[in-house]
Every structure is written in C-alpha cells, then in structure tokens.
Amino acid sequence: MAPSISLSGLHHIGLVSRQIERTNDFYQRVLGLGSLGQGPAPHQRERAGHRLEPAPASFLADGAGGSRCILSIVDDPEASPGAPGIGGTHHFALAVANREILLQWKRRLLDEGYPVNGILDRHYFQSIYTKDPDGTIVELATLGPGWTIDEAPDCLGESHRPPPPEMLNTNRDRVKVAAENWPEPVPDITSALRISGLHHVTAIGASIEQVQAFVAGQLGLRRVKRTNNFDDAASFHWYWGVGSGAPGTLVTYFERKPEREQPVRMGSGQVAHYGLTAQPGSLESIAEGLASRGLAPSDISLFGPEGHQFQALATHDPEGQPVVIATRSEG
C-alpha cells in the first residue's frame, strides 16, 4: 500500500519578476506584506522533468506581522512575459476579513493606479481583482460566508452546485459594480486592513476529473465544492481543501478545453508553482508515496532566507503544472 500523504494547506505561491524592486513595492508598500529577506527559492526553469533549482528570490510574509512565508518572488530580469493557459495558474487570492475591508482595498489600489474589478459576489466569498506590475492576477477574497451556504458540512463537494444566475458574468450589473467604492482615501494599512495570508490558488486543467484524481486521489485534499466558473459558465470550477476547506487550505481549478484554451506560456506575470504544506520530517515519506503513485518527485532540498528556511520537493499536476510540497519554515 502506498504511504499516505498528509497536507495541511497552502504553503506559498511562487512568482517570477522582471523588476524585483517594483514587484516588492507592490506587495510590501501597497498590499502591506512583510519581508522575510532574500534567499534561494524552489524554481523550475524548464517544464521537462521536475528538478528544483535554487533561484535568487525575495520572500514575503502575511500582513499580520508574522513569519509565515506566503510568496517567493524570483528575480529574473531576462524572463519573457508569460500568458495564462492550460497547465498554468490563473490567479492566486489573498485573504481579508469582510466586504467593508474589500471596499477599502479597492479604494487604496485605485488611488495607487492599479485597476480593480469588483467587488464580485462569488456566493461563498466576495472578492476584487487587480494585477501586480508583472501582470499576475491577484485576488483579494473575504473569509466567508463559506461552503455551507448551499450544502451541509458533511456533504461538501458531493453534488454539483450551479452559480446563482444573478452572479454570472453575463447577468452582472457592471456599471454598479464599477461605481461602488470606499468614500475616503485609504493612505494607511490599519490592523483591520491587514492581509491574513493566502486564501486560495486557481490553476487551469484540461480535465476536471483528472484534476480530481490528482488533488483528491493522490494528494489527499477533500473536494469541498463543485460548481461552474462564474465568469465562464460553460466550464467547471471545483475547489479542494483540508477538512472543511477553510481559506488558506484551498486549491481550485478551472476546466478549460484545449480547443478553447492554449497551453500556458511560462514567464513573468505567471505563477511559477503553488506550494502545499507538509509536517516537518514527512517529506521522505511523501516522496515515497508520490513515487508509488507515478508522480516522479524531485529530490528534497533546502530553500528560503536565513532564519526562515524550509525543505521542499516538487511534483506536477496532470498538465505539468509544478506543485511544491514544503515544510513550515524553521522560523
């Protein structure tokens, strides 16, 4: 029997920047994330194979003054601009408390010159979208109301739940959405405004059933919602998480058919990988479990800035998207 794999949620999101100072300014000054310093980040320059290579990077923590790494930003001035597609990640989301906080973030981002889409009602949470200076789509999402708004806790993800019609892109009042804003400037990031960590990551696959076999069957995450993409109702959007699927544990996938969507073009503005958290000392067993499932894990290596180092290995989803499994940092 293959060794079991136990994961506790998202670890970090790996990004690539062509101008690291500009990118750090966005995430630190504009969004208020903390700096953990510089160090080697897990990175895969080529999709062939799954070997992790150390690449110079900045490491950022959540906005609550903690030491929990949530972003690694590889400094690569020679990177070509990327484009989203199958085998890549569409966006990642940061967690905020509620709708009022979202409105304040909308005002702050607009005043800083970053276009914002939203607030959009996703039924299970509400969110706004912007792009970082390299073009990566960044979502800010609320913590609730959560998955039990249309399913019982013990039945999460078992039945398909179509989006409420009024929340679909084709039925949305775009003028009203664009006009809604916080009435006053938001020059400072207060304690209430601080980002509490990652909310979810959304990747793109060609077969949602193959993704289910990977995320649930091979990685062991629980499916917590089966629905459609609220912005593209012809495609599926499924969510997986740990336990009841709390924000910070969530991996989601859009299903996009190859006749409609091209493969991802990796480069700046694209998520290089998403990372999941394992318990310290468990990576050897996880590597054995992945190998027994045919997922060809990389070697285990040490990454991160001094004082916040972590061990990590890499595997891949059904379309070749790198997935890093890492321990919590020593800090």
Buried (B, 14 or more C-beta within 10 A) or exposed (E): EEBEBBBBBBBBBBBBBBEBEEBBBBBBEBBBBBEBEBBBBBBBBEBEEBEBBBBBBBBBBBBBEBBBBBBBBBBBEEBEEBBBBBBBBBBBBBBBBEBEBBBBBBBBBBBBEBEBBBBBBBBBBBBBBBBBBBBBBBBBBBBBEBBBEBBEEEEBBEEEBEBEEEBBEEEBEEEEBEEEBBEEEBEEBEEEBBBBBBBBBBBBBBBBEBBBEBBBEBBBBBBBBBBBBBBBBEBBBBBBBBEBBBBBBBBBBBBBEEEEBEBBBBBBBBBBBBBBBBEEEBBEBBBBBBBEBEBEBBEBBBBBBEEBBBBBBBBBBBBBBBBBBBBBBBB
